[in-house]
Amino acid sequence: MRQILRTTALLLAATAAFSGGAQVRVETLATGFDASGDVSVGPQGNIYVGNYGSTLNDSTGSTVTRITLDGQISIFATGFSGASGNVFDAQGNLYQSSIRTAQVIRVAPDGGTEVYASGISGGVIGLAFDSQGNLYANSCGENRIYRITPDRQVSVFASGPPLSCPNGLTSDPDDNLYAVNFDNGVISRIDTQGNVSLLARTPGGSFRSGGGHGHVTFGNGVIYTVSNASGQVYEVSLDGTTRLLAGSGARGHADGDPATASFQMPNGIDLSADGRRLYINESESLSGTGLTGTYPLTPNRLRVVVLSEGQAINPGMSGGWFDSDNPGQGFLFDVVPSTQTFFAAWFTFRGDPPGKDMGKGMGNDHRWYTLQGSYAESAADLQIFSTTGGLFDEASETATVTVGSATLTFDSCEQARLSYQLDSPARSGTIALSPLVSPTLCLDQAGIPVSR
């Protein structure tokens, strides 16, 4: 009963944490593919999933599957033997563990492969890079983490408790590593000197009472991991605070609200470049009562935990935006992150055409408005102001009054929507907007890879 109450409280906390913005929800992106290993998001946003194998006793999966953002499935690369952990480098190459050959294989963007490192015994699984280009690899059987330098020298970097079949591996911006155990709920922190310490522990579940993890990823300043014991997704802060993000704990494939969504043997996990979506692969099968050596790991599903909608506002959105359906209608935006303030000049709001009265009470003129307010996530709540009076290049009085309100929402760096309500003259509507210049700066600040 205590565990049930604790799980319920965690679920309520997870839901409440997102009540101020877009609600977290769970979706299914693709089904019916064989890829039971880790998940990595590629440079163009596509998702890559290794195939460990059909069961724990059959780690002979030979392929990496690519899944596009619209759910199209194809084989990206072949030639592995137990393709579990994977990670991309800054040049767009995928590094894929191959368990039975004790190798890490580098996969070029065109799918061509080469052996990058070998001799990592004990079952090489999770992979992670540091800022210096060193690649780290978990060894499940040896309870070790190996370091592979850019010149491909392999050595033991860390070992010993609390590592117990370290499965997933990730790193933070300070080059600390975080490993999650397959055998229990322990999450370990490994500093830059190779010292291992306990960071946190996730609970067990009905499927595996002692706990256990799939893989792990870092982003948004926190660690995200999946429990194959309880079928749940956790968020862990760098001080060890653990929060249930999604999953009821029941076995299944239910989408929707995070408190009622369900997962089955989730394993791989990675975060989109903009930090708004977690991609998780899981097993289709709901048979059996525990994770045995013959439990069917394939076929698989790719699930999505949507953390928030839209594109977070950043200074790269400053500049001109226009309404493509209404030539001459546009805005100048200015984002001030230090105060979370958004400013806009609505520069050619046009009234009724000269000589015509469209019955909208606008009059035959052009008007300038300014909009100002605060923003959070992808939306800005703005007041609309009208300023009159004043003479160019002369000291003179002006009068500014509030004439309405607006909400500006960014769906992406290339698309926004302004919903407005004018009090005088009375009018409301929604305007679709696109940037006048390249969105490259916005994309760069959002951490979204840009094709050049």
SVG drawing of the C-alpha trace seen along z (x, -y; Angstrom):
<svg xmlns="http://www.w3.org/2000/svg" viewBox="-21 -70 67 88">
<polyline fill="none" stroke="black" stroke-width="0.4" points="0.0,0.0 2.9,-2.4 4.4,-1.9 1.0,-2.5 0.5,-5.7 4.1,-6.8 3.7,-6.1 0.3,-8.0 1.9,-11.0 4.8,-11.0 2.3,-10.9 0.3,-13.8 3.6,-15.7 4.6,-15.0 1.2,-16.2 1.2,-19.3 4.7,-20.4 3.4,-20.9 0.1,-22.5 1.4,-25.9 2.3,-25.2 1.5,-22.6 0.5,-19.3 2.9,-16.4 1.4,-13.6 2.4,-10.3 2.1,-9.3 3.0,-6.4 5.1,-7.3 5.8,-3.9 5.1,-0.2 6.0,3.2 9.8,2.9 12.6,5.1 14.9,2.8 15.2,3.6 18.3,1.5 19.1,-2.1 17.6,-5.2 19.5,-8.2 18.2,-11.4 20.2,-12.2 21.3,-15.6 18.1,-15.9 15.8,-15.0 15.3,-11.4 15.3,-8.6 17.8,-5.7 17.2,-2.5 19.7,0.4 18.5,4.0 20.0,5.8 18.2,9.0 14.9,10.9 15.5,12.0 18.1,11.4 19.6,14.8 19.7,13.8 21.9,10.7 22.4,11.1 20.5,8.1 22.3,6.9 20.6,3.7 20.0,0.1 16.5,-1.2 15.8,-4.8 12.4,-6.3 11.4,-9.7 9.3,-12.2 6.3,-11.1 6.8,-7.5 8.4,-6.1 10.6,-3.1 13.7,-1.9 17.0,-0.1 19.8,-2.5 22.8,-0.2 23.7,3.5 26.6,5.7 26.3,5.6 26.0,8.4 23.9,7.2 23.3,3.5 22.5,1.9 23.8,-1.5 24.5,-4.3 25.3,-8.0 26.0,-10.6 29.1,-12.8 29.2,-16.4 29.9,-15.4 26.8,-13.3 28.4,-9.9 26.6,-7.3 28.6,-5.1 26.9,-1.8 27.9,0.9 28.1,4.4 28.0,6.7 29.0,10.1 32.0,8.7 33.1,6.5 33.3,3.6 32.1,0.0 31.3,-0.5 31.2,-4.0 28.4,-4.5 28.8,-7.3 25.7,-9.4 25.4,-7.3 25.2,-4.1 28.7,-2.9 30.4,-1.2 33.9,-0.8 35.2,0.7 36.1,-2.3 37.3,-0.4 37.5,3.2 38.5,5.3 35.7,4.0 34.8,7.3 31.9,8.1 29.2,6.8 29.7,3.3 26.4,1.4 25.8,-2.3 27.9,-4.9 28.5,-8.7 31.0,-11.4 32.6,-14.1 33.5,-17.6 37.0,-16.5 35.9,-13.8 36.6,-10.9 34.0,-8.1 32.9,-6.1 31.4,-2.6 29.7,-0.6 30.7,3.1 27.8,4.9 29.6,8.1 32.7,6.4 30.9,3.5 33.3,1.1 33.3,-2.0 35.9,-2.1 37.4,-5.3 38.2,-5.5 40.4,-8.5 40.1,-10.3 43.2,-8.4 41.3,-5.2 43.2,-4.1 41.1,-2.0 41.5,-1.9 39.4,-1.3 38.1,-4.6 35.9,-3.6 34.8,-0.4 33.2,1.2 30.1,0.5 27.5,-0.9 27.9,0.2 26.0,3.4 25.6,4.3 25.7,0.6 23.4,0.4 22.7,-3.2 25.3,-6.0 25.2,-9.8 27.2,-12.9 26.5,-16.5 28.2,-19.7 30.8,-19.4 31.8,-16.0 30.4,-14.0 29.0,-10.7 25.8,-9.1 25.3,-5.3 22.1,-3.4 22.1,0.2 20.2,3.0 20.2,5.2 18.7,2.6 17.4,-0.9 20.7,-2.6 21.9,-5.6 25.6,-6.3 27.5,-9.5 31.1,-9.3 33.2,-12.4 36.0,-13.4 38.6,-11.5 36.6,-8.2 35.2,-8.3 31.9,-6.5 29.1,-7.5 25.4,-6.9 23.3,-9.6 19.7,-8.2 17.6,-5.1 14.3,-4.4 11.9,-1.9 11.1,1.6 7.8,2.7 5.6,5.7 7.7,6.8 11.0,6.6 10.8,6.1 14.4,5.2 14.3,2.4 16.3,2.0 16.9,-0.5 17.1,-0.6 19.1,-3.6 19.5,-7.2 19.9,-10.7 20.8,-14.2 19.0,-17.4 17.1,-20.4 19.6,-20.3 18.3,-16.9 18.7,-13.2 15.9,-11.2 15.8,-7.4 13.4,-4.5 12.6,-1.7 12.2,1.7 11.1,2.8 8.0,0.6 7.5,-0.6 7.9,-4.2 9.9,-7.3 11.8,-9.3 13.4,-12.7 16.4,-13.0 18.0,-16.3 21.8,-16.6 21.3,-16.6 19.6,-13.3 16.0,-14.4 13.9,-11.9 10.5,-12.6 8.1,-10.3 7.5,-11.9 5.2,-9.4 3.7,-6.0 1.1,-4.4 3.2,-1.4 0.7,0.9 2.0,2.9 0.6,1.7 0.8,-0.8 -1.8,-3.4 -1.2,-6.9 -2.4,-10.1 -2.1,-11.7 1.2,-10.8 -0.6,-9.5 -2.6,-6.9 -0.2,-6.2 1.5,-2.8 4.7,-1.3 6.0,2.2 9.7,3.0 10.9,-0.5 14.6,-0.4 16.2,-3.1 15.6,-6.8 16.8,-10.1 15.8,-13.7 15.0,-15.8 17.5,-18.6 15.0,-21.3 14.4,-19.5 10.7,-19.0 10.3,-15.4 11.6,-12.1 11.7,-9.2 11.5,-5.7 11.4,-2.3 9.6,0.6 8.6,4.2 5.3,5.1 4.7,8.3 2.6,8.3 3.1,12.0 5.0,13.4 5.3,12.2 9.0,11.2 12.1,10.4 13.5,13.8 16.2,14.8 13.5,15.9 11.1,13.0 10.3,11.6 12.0,8.2 10.9,7.7 8.9,6.5 9.0,2.9 7.2,-0.4 8.6,-3.9 6.8,-6.1 7.0,-9.9 6.8,-11.8 5.8,-15.3 7.3,-17.6 6.0,-20.8 4.5,-22.1 5.8,-24.7 9.3,-26.3 10.6,-28.1 11.1,-31.8 14.7,-32.9 16.5,-36.0 17.0,-34.5 13.3,-35.3 14.0,-39.0 13.5,-40.8 10.9,-41.1 7.9,-38.7 5.2,-39.0 1.7,-37.8 2.1,-36.0 -1.6,-36.1 -1.8,-39.9 1.1,-41.8 2.2,-44.8 1.1,-43.3 4.0,-42.7 5.8,-43.0 9.1,-43.7 9.9,-41.5 12.5,-42.1 13.1,-39.4 14.8,-40.5 15.7,-37.3 17.2,-39.1 13.7,-40.2 11.6,-37.6 10.1,-40.6 8.7,-40.5 8.3,-43.7 6.7,-44.1 5.9,-46.9 2.8,-46.2 3.9,-48.4 1.2,-48.5 -2.1,-47.7 -4.4,-49.0 -8.0,-50.2 -10.7,-50.2 -9.4,-50.9 -9.7,-54.6 -13.2,-55.4 -14.7,-52.3 -16.5,-51.5 -16.2,-47.8 -18.3,-48.1 -15.4,-47.2 -15.2,-50.7 -11.5,-51.0 -11.5,-54.2 -9.4,-54.9 -5.9,-55.0 -2.8,-53.1 -2.1,-52.6 1.0,-51.8 0.7,-49.7 3.2,-48.4 2.8,-45.2 4.6,-44.4 4.5,-41.7 6.2,-38.7 6.9,-35.3 7.4,-31.7 8.1,-28.6 6.7,-29.2 4.1,-31.9 4.1,-35.6 1.1,-37.3 1.0,-40.9 -0.8,-44.2 -1.5,-46.3 -0.8,-50.0 -1.6,-52.9 0.6,-56.0 -0.5,-59.3 1.0,-62.8 4.6,-63.7 6.6,-65.4 9.7,-64.1 12.9,-65.5 11.1,-67.8 10.3,-67.7 6.6,-67.0 4.1,-65.2 2.7,-61.8 -0.2,-59.8 -0.1,-56.0 -3.2,-54.0 -4.0,-50.3 -6.3,-49.2 -6.3,-45.4 -4.4,-42.2 -2.7,-39.5 -1.1,-36.1 1.8,-35.2 2.7,-31.5 5.7,-30.1 5.1,-26.7 8.7,-26.7 11.5,-29.0 9.7,-29.4 6.0,-29.7 4.1,-31.8 0.5,-32.8 -0.7,-36.1 -4.2,-36.0 -5.4,-39.5 -8.4,-41.3 -8.7,-45.0 -11.1,-47.0 -11.2,-50.2 -11.8,-49.8 -13.4,-46.4 -11.8,-43.6 -10.3,-40.2 -8.6,-37.5 -5.5,-35.3 -2.6,-36.1 -0.1,-33.5 3.4,-34.8 6.7,-33.8 10.2,-35.3 11.5,-37.7 15.1,-36.4 16.6,-33.0 15.7,-31.2 19.3,-30.0 20.0,-32.1 16.8,-30.9 17.6,-27.3 21.1,-27.7 19.9,-29.1 17.3,-26.4 20.0,-23.8 18.4,-22.4 20.8,-21.2 20.8,-23.3 21.6,-21.9 24.3,-24.0"/>
</svg>
